[in-house]
Amino acid sequence: MESISIVIYLVAMMSLTIGGSQAIPYRSSAYLYTQQFCMDTLTGRQLYIGEVFTREDQCVRIQCLESQQLWEDSCQVPKLTQGNCKPIPSTEPHAEYPRCCPLYECKSYESNSGGTLEQTNTYNHYGTLRSSQLTEMIVIDRRTLPRGEIPTASARKYQV
């Protein structure tokens, strides 16, 4: 009886060993992980594949590609043709790209007999309109007045 229990024990152990070996994943060289990285020569920083960072004081985003090459994204100067445009520095110069990119403010003027209309459009570095503002400057009286005299206009009274 003791020999039968030993045989059953050995069969059970062999089946666990054979079945257990199938549960262990096969490791081939295709599944071995090797750490690969890129080196940003300007900062000396190592980046792993897929890692991204923004260079300080340059507003440039650096990314390590799978080919172990660096990809750089920098702020573009949009092609704006309407109005007098000038860059406005970012209010967050140490922010991540693209929030560190400057905005561009373009002003245009339209004059008429009653005054001047000023339109101010603000664009991001892609040339996308971010905000628009209209200001109307009304001319009350174009006559030159003697020094110290205050111009007055006729007043209308409304009763509600």
MIDOSE-1310 file (N, C-alpha, C; in nm, 2 decimals, decimal comma, always signed):
residues 160
mesi	+0,08/-0,12/+0,00/+0,00/+0,00/+0,00/+0,09/+0,13/+0,00; +0,19/+0,11/+0,07/+0,29/+0,22/+0,08/+0,35/+0,25/-0,06; +0,37/+0,15/-0,14/+0,43/+0,17/-0,27/+0,33/+0,24/-0,36; +0,20/+0,21/-0,35/+0,10/+0,27/-0,43/+0,09/+0,42/-0,40
sivi	+0,10/+0,46/-0,27/+0,10/+0,60/-0,23/+0,22/+0,67/-0,28; +0,33/+0,61/-0,29/+0,46/+0,67/-0,34/+0,44/+0,69/-0,49; +0,38/+0,60/-0,56/+0,36/+0,61/-0,70/+0,26/+0,72/-0,73; +0,15/+0,73/-0,66/+0,06/+0,84/-0,67/+0,12/+0,97/-0,65
ylva	+0,20/+0,98/-0,54/+0,27/+1,10/-0,50/+0,36/+1,14/-0,62; +0,44/+1,05/-0,68/+0,53/+1,08/-0,78/+0,46/+1,12/-0,91; +0,35/+1,06/-0,94/+0,27/+1,10/-1,06/+0,21/+1,24/-1,04; +0,16/+1,27/-0,92/+0,11/+1,40/-0,89/+0,22/+1,50/-0,90
mmsl	+0,34/+1,48/-0,85/+0,45/+1,57/-0,86/+0,49/+1,60/-1,00; +0,50/+1,49/-1,08/+0,54/+1,50/-1,22/+0,44/+1,58/-1,30; +0,31/+1,56/-1,27/+0,21/+1,64/-1,35/+0,21/+1,79/-1,31; +0,24/+1,81/-1,18/+0,25/+1,96/-1,14/+0,38/+2,02/-1,21
tigg	+0,48/+1,94/-1,21/+0,61/+1,99/-1,27/+0,59/+2,02/-1,42; +0,52/+1,93/-1,49/+0,50/+1,94/-1,63/+0,40/+2,05/-1,66; +0,29/+2,05/-1,59/+0,19/+2,16/-1,60/+0,24/+2,29/-1,56; +0,32/+2,30/-1,45/+0,38/+2,42/-1,40/+0,48/+2,48/-1,50
sqai	+0,55/+2,40/-1,57/+0,65/+2,45/-1,67/+0,58/+2,52/-1,78; +0,46/+2,48/-1,81/+0,39/+2,55/-1,92/+0,34/+2,68/-1,88; +0,32/+2,70/-1,75/+0,27/+2,83/-1,70/+0,38/+2,94/-1,69; +0,50/+2,90/-1,69/+0,61/+2,99/-1,69/+0,63/+3,04/-1,83
pyrs	+0,62/+3,17/-1,86/+0,64/+3,23/-1,99/+0,77/+3,20/-2,05; +0,77/+3,17/-2,18/+0,89/+3,14/-2,26/+0,96/+3,28/-2,28; +1,09/+3,28/-2,25/+1,16/+3,41/-2,26/+1,26/+3,39/-2,38; +1,23/+3,46/-2,48/+1,32/+3,47/-2,60/+1,38/+3,61/-2,60
sayl	+1,48/+3,62/-2,69/+1,55/+3,75/-2,70/+1,46/+3,86/-2,74; +1,34/+3,83/-2,81/+1,25/+3,93/-2,85/+1,18/+4,00/-2,74; +1,17/+3,93/-2,62/+1,10/+3,99/-2,51/+1,19/+4,05/-2,40; +1,32/+4,05/-2,43/+1,41/+4,10/-2,33/+1,40/+4,26/-2,34
ytqq	+1,40/+4,33/-2,23/+1,39/+4,47/-2,23/+1,53/+4,53/-2,22; +1,56/+4,61/-2,31/+1,69/+4,68/-2,30/+1,65/+4,83/-2,29; +1,71/+4,90/-2,20/+1,68/+5,04/-2,18/+1,75/+5,12/-2,29; +1,68/+5,19/-2,37/+1,73/+5,27/-2,48/+1,70/+5,42/-2,45
fcmd	+1,79/+5,51/-2,48/+1,77/+5,65/-2,45/+1,83/+5,74/-2,56; +1,80/+5,86/-2,55/+1,86/+5,97/-2,64/+1,93/+6,06/-2,54; +2,02/+6,14/-2,60/+2,10/+6,24/-2,52/+2,08/+6,37/-2,58; +2,02/+6,47/-2,51/+2,01/+6,61/-2,55/+2,15/+6,67/-2,53
tltg	+2,22/+6,70/-2,63/+2,36/+6,75/-2,62/+2,37/+6,89/-2,56; +2,26/+6,97/-2,58/+2,26/+7,11/-2,53/+2,25/+7,11/-2,37; +2,17/+7,02/-2,32/+2,15/+7,01/-2,17/+2,22/+6,90/-2,11; +2,26/+6,80/-2,18/+2,32/+6,68/-2,13/+2,22/+6,58/-2,06
rqly	+2,10/+6,61/-2,09/+1,99/+6,53/-2,02/+1,97/+6,40/-2,11; +1,95/+6,29/-2,04/+1,92/+6,16/-2,10/+1,77/+6,14/-2,10; +1,71/+6,10/-2,21/+1,57/+6,08/-2,22/+1,54/+5,94/-2,27; +1,46/+5,87/-2,20/+1,42/+5,74/-2,25/+1,32/+5,75/-2,37
igev	+1,31/+5,65/-2,44/+1,22/+5,65/-2,56/+1,08/+5,69/-2,52; +1,03/+5,79/-2,59/+0,89/+5,84/-2,56/+0,89/+5,95/-2,46; +1,00/+5,98/-2,39/+1,00/+6,08/-2,28/+1,01/+6,22/-2,35; +0,95/+6,32/-2,29/+0,94/+6,46/-2,34/+0,98/+6,55/-2,23
ftre	+1,05/+6,66/-2,26/+1,07/+6,77/-2,17/+1,08/+6,90/-2,24; +1,07/+7,01/-2,17/+1,08/+7,15/-2,23/+1,21/+7,21/-2,18; +1,29/+7,25/-2,28/+1,42/+7,32/-2,24/+1,39/+7,45/-2,18; +1,45/+7,47/-2,06/+1,44/+7,60/-1,99/+1,49/+7,72/-2,08
dqcv	+1,43/+7,83/-2,07/+1,47/+7,96/-2,13/+1,47/+7,95/-2,28; +1,42/+7,84/-2,35/+1,42/+7,83/-2,49/+1,28/+7,81/-2,54; +1,19/+7,76/-2,46/+1,06/+7,72/-2,50/+1,06/+7,62/-2,62; +1,14/+7,52/-2,60/+1,15/+7,41/-2,70/+1,12/+7,28/-2,64
riqc	+1,03/+7,20/-2,70/+0,99/+7,07/-2,65/+1,08/+6,97/-2,72; +1,14/+6,88/-2,64/+1,23/+6,78/-2,69/+1,17/+6,64/-2,66; +1,17/+6,55/-2,76/+1,11/+6,42/-2,74/+1,21/+6,32/-2,80; +1,22/+6,21/-2,73/+1,31/+6,10/-2,77/+1,22/+6,00/-2,85
lesq	+1,26/+5,98/-2,98/+1,18/+5,90/-3,07/+1,23/+5,75/-3,05; +1,15/+5,66/-3,11/+1,18/+5,52/-3,10/+1,31/+5,49/-3,18; +1,34/+5,57/-3,27/+1,47/+5,55/-3,35/+1,59/+5,61/-3,28; +1,57/+5,65/-3,15/+1,67/+5,71/-3,07/+1,72/+5,85/-3,12
qlwe	+1,63/+5,92/-3,19/+1,66/+6,05/-3,24/+1,58/+6,15/-3,16; +1,63/+6,27/-3,15/+1,55/+6,37/-3,08/+1,46/+6,45/-3,18; +1,34/+6,48/-3,14/+1,25/+6,56/-3,21/+1,23/+6,69/-3,14; +1,24/+6,80/-3,20/+1,23/+6,93/-3,14/+1,10/+7,01/-3,19
dscq	+1,02/+7,06/-3,10/+0,91/+7,15/-3,14/+0,94/+7,28/-3,08; +0,93/+7,39/-3,16/+0,96/+7,52/-3,11/+0,84/+7,61/-3,15; +0,83/+7,73/-3,09/+0,73/+7,82/-3,12/+0,74/+7,87/-3,26; +0,63/+7,87/-3,34/+0,63/+7,92/-3,47/+0,59/+8,07/-3,47
vpkl	+0,63/+8,14/-3,57/+0,59/+8,28/-3,59/+0,48/+8,27/-3,70; +0,35/+8,29/-3,66/+0,24/+8,28/-3,76/+0,25/+8,38/-3,87; +0,19/+8,34/-3,98/+0,19/+8,43/-4,10/+0,06/+8,52/-4,08; +0,07/+8,63/-4,02/-0,04/+8,72/-4,00/-0,03/+8,84/-4,09
tqgn	-0,14/+8,86/-4,17/-0,13/+8,96/-4,27/-0,23/+9,08/-4,24; -0,31/+9,07/-4,14/-0,41/+9,18/-4,12/-0,37/+9,26/-3,99; -0,34/+9,38/-4,01/-0,30/+9,47/-3,90/-0,15/+9,48/-3,87; -0,12/+9,56/-3,78/+0,01/+9,58/-3,73/+0,04/+9,48/-3,62
ckpi	+0,12/+9,38/-3,64/+0,13/+9,27/-3,54/+0,27/+9,28/-3,47; +0,26/+9,24/-3,34/+0,39/+9,24/-3,26/+0,37/+9,12/-3,16; +0,49/+9,06/-3,13/+0,48/+8,95/-3,03/+0,47/+9,00/-2,89; +0,39/+8,93/-2,81/+0,37/+8,96/-2,67/+0,43/+8,84/-2,59
pste	+0,53/+8,87/-2,51/+0,60/+8,76/-2,43/+0,49/+8,69/-2,34; +0,52/+8,56/-2,32/+0,43/+8,48/-2,24/+0,43/+8,53/-2,10; +0,32/+8,52/-2,03/+0,31/+8,55/-1,89/+0,36/+8,44/-1,80; +0,39/+8,32/-1,86/+0,44/+8,21/-1,79/+0,57/+8,16/-1,87
phae	+0,68/+8,23/-1,85/+0,80/+8,20/-1,93/+0,86/+8,06/-1,89; +0,83/+8,01/-1,77/+0,89/+7,88/-1,73/+0,79/+7,77/-1,74; +0,68/+7,79/-1,81/+0,58/+7,69/-1,83/+0,62/+7,59/-1,93; +0,55/+7,48/-1,94/+0,58/+7,37/-2,04/+0,54/+7,42/-2,18
yprc	+0,61/+7,37/-2,28/+0,57/+7,40/-2,42/+0,43/+7,35/-2,44; +0,34/+7,41/-2,51/+0,35/+7,54/-2,58/+0,30/+7,66/-2,50; +0,27/+7,65/-2,37/+0,22/+7,76/-2,29/+0,33/+7,87/-2,27; +0,46/+7,83/-2,30/+0,56/+7,93/-2,28/+0,58/+8,02/-2,41
cply	+0,51/+7,98/-2,52/+0,52/+8,05/-2,65/+0,46/+8,19/-2,64; +0,51/+8,29/-2,71/+0,45/+8,42/-2,71/+0,32/+8,42/-2,79; +0,24/+8,52/-2,75/+0,12/+8,54/-2,83/+0,15/+8,66/-2,93; +0,06/+8,68/-3,03/+0,08/+8,79/-3,12/-0,04/+8,88/-3,13
ecks	-0,02/+9,01/-3,10/-0,12/+9,10/-3,10/-0,12/+9,19/-3,23; -0,23/+9,19/-3,30/-0,25/+9,26/-3,42/-0,35/+9,37/-3,41; -0,31/+9,49/-3,44/-0,41/+9,61/-3,43/-0,44/+9,66/-3,57; -0,56/+9,69/-3,59/-0,60/+9,75/-3,72/-0,70/+9,87/-3,69
yesn	-0,70/+9,97/-3,77/-0,78/+10,09/-3,75/-0,87/+10,12/-3,87; -0,99/+10,16/-3,84/-1,08/+10,21/-3,94/-1,14/+10,34/-3,90; -1,12/+10,44/-3,98/-1,17/+10,58/-3,94/-1,29/+10,61/-4,02; -1,38/+10,68/-3,95/-1,50/+10,74/-4,02/-1,53/+10,88/-3,96
sggt	-1,63/+10,94/-4,00/-1,66/+11,08/-3,96/-1,68/+11,09/-3,81; -1,73/+10,99/-3,75/-1,76/+11,00/-3,61/-1,64/+10,96/-3,52; -1,53/+10,90/-3,57/-1,42/+10,86/-3,49/-1,34/+10,75/-3,55; -1,28/+10,67/-3,47/-1,19/+10,56/-3,52/-1,23/+10,44/-3,44
leqt	-1,23/+10,33/-3,52/-1,26/+10,19/-3,46/-1,13/+10,12/-3,46; -1,08/+10,08/-3,34/-0,96/+10,00/-3,33/-0,99/+9,86/-3,29; -0,94/+9,76/-3,37/-0,97/+9,62/-3,35/-0,83/+9,56/-3,31; -0,83/+9,49/-3,20/-0,71/+9,42/-3,15/-0,74/+9,27/-3,15
ntyn	-0,67/+9,19/-3,23/-0,68/+9,05/-3,23/-0,56/+8,99/-3,17; -0,57/+8,88/-3,09/-0,46/+8,81/-3,03/-0,46/+8,67/-3,08; -0,34/+8,63/-3,13/-0,32/+8,50/-3,19/-0,22/+8,42/-3,12; -0,23/+8,28/-3,12/-0,12/+8,20/-3,06/-0,02/+8,18/-3,17
hygt	+0,08/+8,10/-3,14/+0,20/+8,08/-3,23/+0,16/+7,99/-3,35; +0,04/+7,93/-3,35/-0,01/+7,86/-3,47/-0,09/+7,95/-3,56; -0,12/+8,07/-3,52/-0,20/+8,16/-3,60/-0,35/+8,15/-3,57; -0,38/+8,08/-3,46/-0,52/+8,06/-3,42/-0,57/+8,18/-3,33
lrss	-0,68/+8,24/-3,37/-0,73/+8,36/-3,30/-0,77/+8,32/-3,15; -0,71/+8,39/-3,06/-0,74/+8,36/-2,91/-0,84/+8,46/-2,85; -0,83/+8,58/-2,90/-0,93/+8,68/-2,85/-0,93/+8,80/-2,95; -1,04/+8,87/-2,94/-1,06/+8,99/-3,02/-1,13/+9,10/-2,94
qlte	-1,09/+9,22/-2,96/-1,14/+9,34/-2,89/-1,16/+9,45/-2,98; -1,28/+9,52/-2,97/-1,31/+9,64/-3,05/-1,31/+9,76/-2,95; -1,25/+9,87/-2,99/-1,26/+9,99/-2,92/-1,29/+10,10/-3,01; -1,40/+10,18/-2,98/-1,44/+10,29/-3,06/-1,40/+10,42/-2,99
mivi	-1,32/+10,50/-3,07/-1,28/+10,63/-3,02/-1,37/+10,73/-3,09; -1,46/+10,79/-3,01/-1,55/+10,89/-3,07/-1,49/+11,03/-3,07; -1,51/+11,10/-3,18/-1,46/+11,24/-3,18/-1,58/+11,33/-3,14; -1,56/+11,41/-3,04/-1,67/+11,49/-2,99/-1,67/+11,62/-3,07
drrt	-1,56/+11,69/-3,08/-1,55/+11,82/-3,15/-1,41/+11,83/-3,20; -1,40/+11,86/-3,33/-1,27/+11,87/-3,39/-1,22/+12,01/-3,39; -1,30/+12,11/-3,35/-1,25/+12,25/-3,34/-1,15/+12,26/-3,23; -1,06/+12,35/-3,26/-0,96/+12,38/-3,16/-1,02/+12,49/-3,07
lprg	-1,01/+12,47/-2,94/-1,06/+12,56/-2,84/-0,95/+12,64/-2,78; -0,99/+12,76/-2,73/-0,89/+12,84/-2,66/-0,84/+12,76/-2,54; -0,72/+12,79/-2,50/-0,66/+12,72/-2,38/-0,75/+12,74/-2,26; -0,77/+12,62/-2,19/-0,85/+12,62/-2,07/-0,99/+12,61/-2,08
eipt	-1,05/+12,61/-2,21/-1,19/+12,60/-2,23/-1,22/+12,45/-2,24; -1,33/+12,41/-2,18/-1,37/+12,27/-2,19/-1,48/+12,25/-2,29; -1,47/+12,15/-2,38/-1,58/+12,14/-2,48/-1,70/+12,09/-2,42; -1,82/+12,14/-2,47/-1,95/+12,09/-2,42/-2,03/+12,05/-2,54
asar	-2,12/+11,96/-2,51/-2,20/+11,91/-2,61/-2,35/+11,92/-2,56; -2,44/+11,93/-2,66/-2,58/+11,94/-2,62/-2,62/+11,81/-2,55; -2,70/+11,83/-2,45/-2,74/+11,71/-2,37/-2,89/+11,68/-2,40; -2,92/+11,56/-2,40/-3,06/+11,52/-2,41/-3,11/+11,46/-2,28
kyqv	-3,22/+11,50/-2,24/-3,28/+11,44/-2,11/-3,39/+11,34/-2,15; -3,38/+11,23/-2,08/-3,48/+11,13/-2,10/-3,56/+11,11/-1,97; -3,68/+11,09/-1,98/-3,76/+11,07/-1,86/-3,82/+10,93/-1,88; -3,81/+10,85/-1,77/-3,86/+10,71/-1,77/-3,98/+10,70/-1,69
